[in-house]
Amino acid sequence: MAGFKNFVMFVVLHLLTAMAMAIDTTWYYGRATFYGDMKGGETMQGACGYGDLFKQGYGLKTAALSTALFNHGLTCGACFEIMCVNDPQWCIPNAGTIKITATNFCPPNYTKKTDIWCNPPQKHFDLSMAMFVKLANYKAGVIPVRYRRVLCSKQGGVKFEIKGNRYWTLVTVYNVGGAGDVTNVKIKGSKSGWQQMRRNWGQNWQIGGALVGQSLSFQVTISDGKMVQFNNAAPVNWRFGQTYDGRINF
């Protein structure tokens, strides 16, 4: 029995290690600024298409990424750990790190000679003020940071918000744990087989065809290659404009 338990523990640790190594956890140098005030200011739908970040559980623990990090929206949903470095005037001593989810895009500005932090090839995070001041005094404006990718830890199941009409379906996939950034989605109606969805923008996935009147299942794959199947995530009487809980997560 002891040998079996040790084997099980070995398998579990191996799987967890493989998952952790599937994303690049190397520390890199970048910069960070902040937007809004302590209550937010940009918590509605952004370039990742998530909608109201408070209602969706992201709150203020978010960031808009520069072009170099945003990767045309493919990084939406990924999580990062960030610390303030090399600025004793503004970095809060022993502040530690913050963890955020990528939910928006910080666009480049080629018309200015200053405040060009989000221009390529710079790696930059535009944080909520509430997260910025955990690392540095707000008067700093911009700070040097180190950052790395980390696994996302989310409460509850993966969520599916369904929009569109009876001929076209758009699904926003959010609250994704693990690597966080979704790379592929398939959908299956209770009267049809699995069908490939196409990324519309950010984490919005679309498909044509009539799916009304069928319960909906999803296969979601994240950037480390892990796939989870959500059987009957939306019941047969699902409605456009509603969100459905997949009940499990990565």
N, C-alpha and C positions, 0 to 999 in steps of 0.2 A: 504493500500500500504506500509506504514512504517513497519507494522508487517511482511509483505512478504519479504521486503528488509533485515530486521533484521534476518529472518530465513535463507535467502540465504547466508548472511555474516557468520552466525553460521556454516552452512554446509561447506562453503569454508574453514573457519578457522579450523574446525574439521578435514577436509581432509588433510590440510597442516600440522597440528600437528601430525596426524597419520603417514604421510610420514616421517616427521622429526624424529619421535620416532622409526621408523622401523629399523634404523641403530643405532649402539651403539655410542653415542656421548660423552662417558666418556673420560676424559683426562687421558692418560697413559704416563709413562716415557719410554724413549728410547734414542738412540744416532743417530747422523747423520755425514756423511762425504760428500765429493764431488768428482766428476770425471771430467776429461777434463779441458777446459779453459772456458773463458767467452762466447765463441761461441758454446760450446757444446762439441762434440767429440764422443758421443754415441747416435746419434739421428736416427740411422737406426734401422732396425728390431731387436727386442730383444725377450725375453722369452714370451712376451705377443702376439707377432706376428703382431704388428700394422704397421710396415713398416717405412716410413720416417715421423718422428714425426712433422717436420715443415710443410710438405705438408698436414698432417692430422689435423693440428690445435693445437697440443699439445705443440709444441715449446720446451722451456726449463723448463716449469712448470711441471716437471715430476720427478719421482724417481724410483730407483730400490730397491726392498724390500728384506729384509733378509728372511730366510726360515720360521721363526716364523710368519711373516706377509704375505708372498707370498701365502701360503696355496695351493701349487701345481698349481698355476696359477688362482685359483678361485677369487683372489682379483684383478686381472687385470681390470683396468677401474675405480676402486674405488678412491675416493678423500679424501685427508687428510689435516688437518690444523696443522701446526707445529710452535713451538716457541722455542727459545734458553733459557735455564734456568740454574740457579745454577753455573754459570761460569762467574763471573764479569770481569775476565781478558780478555775473548774473546767475550762474548755476547755483541752485540751492544745495548747500553741503549735505551729503548723505541722503539725497532725495531718492535715490534708487531709480527704478524704472517705471514706465507706464506701459500698458498694453492697449492697442487700438485696433479697430477693424477699418479696412479701406472701403469707403462708401462714396467717394466723390473724386472729381478731377480738378486739379489746380492748373488752369490753363496758362500757357506761356504768354508773355507780353513783350513783343518786339519793338514797341513804340517808346519804351522808357529806357533810360540809361541806368536807373536805379530800381530797386525793388523787383529784380528779375529772378527771384529765387526759383520760380517754377519753370524757367526756360531750360531747354536741353543744353548740356547733358546733366544738369544738376539733379541730384537726388534730394527731394524736398518733401516735407510733410506740413500741411496746413492744418493745425490742430484746433479743436475747440479751445476757447480761453480756459475753461475749467481744467482741461488736461495739461495745457501749457504751463499754468502756474503751479502745477505739481512738480515741475522740473526747474523752473526759473522765474525770476521776477518779471511781471508782464511788461515793465518798462524796457526790457531788453529788446523787444520787438522781434528779433531773429536770433537764434542760438545755434551753435554747432552741436550736433548730436552723433551718437552711434546708434545703429539700429540693426535688427535682425528679424527674420521671419520666425514665427512661433506657431504652434498649433492653436486653433481657436477652441475656446471652451464656451459652449452655449447652453442655456437652460431650455429644456423641452425639446420637442422634435423639430425637424426641418419644416419650414412653412412654405405653402404654395398659394400665392394670390392669383386668381384666375380672372382675366379680362378678355374682351373681344366680343364676338357675336356668334351666331350659330354656324357661320361658315369659316371662322378664323379665331384661333385661340392663342392668347398671350399669357404666359405663366411667369410670374416673378418668383424666383427661388431664393429664400433668405433664411437667416438664423442657422447657417450651416457651420457645423463644428469641424474638427480635424483640420485639414489644410485650408478649408474655408472657401477657396475660389473654385467655382464649378466650371468644368471643362466640357461636359456633355450631359444632355438630358434626353431621355426617351419617354414616350407616353403610351399608355395602353388603355383603351376603353374596354368595358366588360363585354362588348360585342365585336371587338376588333383585336388585331394583333399589335405587337409593339411597333411604334412608328418613331422615326428620328425627328427630334425638334431642332430648330435652327436658332442660333443666337441672334436676337434682334438688336439689342444694345445692352451693355452692362450685364446684369443677370436677369434679363428678360428673354424668354425663350418662346418661340412661336411655331405654329403649325397650321396648315389649312385643313379643311374637311370638317364634317359634322360630328361632334362628340357629345352634343347635348342629349340627355336621357341615358347616359352610360356612367357608371362609376369609373373613376379614373385612377390608374396606378402610374407610378413614375419610377424610372431608373435614373439615379443621379450619380455622376462620376466627378470626383474632385481631382485637383492637379497632381496628387501623389498616386493616382491610379486607382484609388479605392472606389468601389461602386456599392451603393446601397439601394435596395428595391423597396419602394413604399407601396404596398398593396392596398388598393381601395382607399387611397388617401382622401379622395373627394367622393362622397356618396352619390348615388344615382340621381338625387334631386339637387345636386350642386347648382349654384347660381353665379353668373358673372358679377364681379365686384366683391366677391367673398374670398376669405382666406381659410385654408384648410391645413390642419396639423398632421404631419406625417407620422407623429407619435414616437419615432425613433430618430437617432442622429448618428453622426460619424464618430 
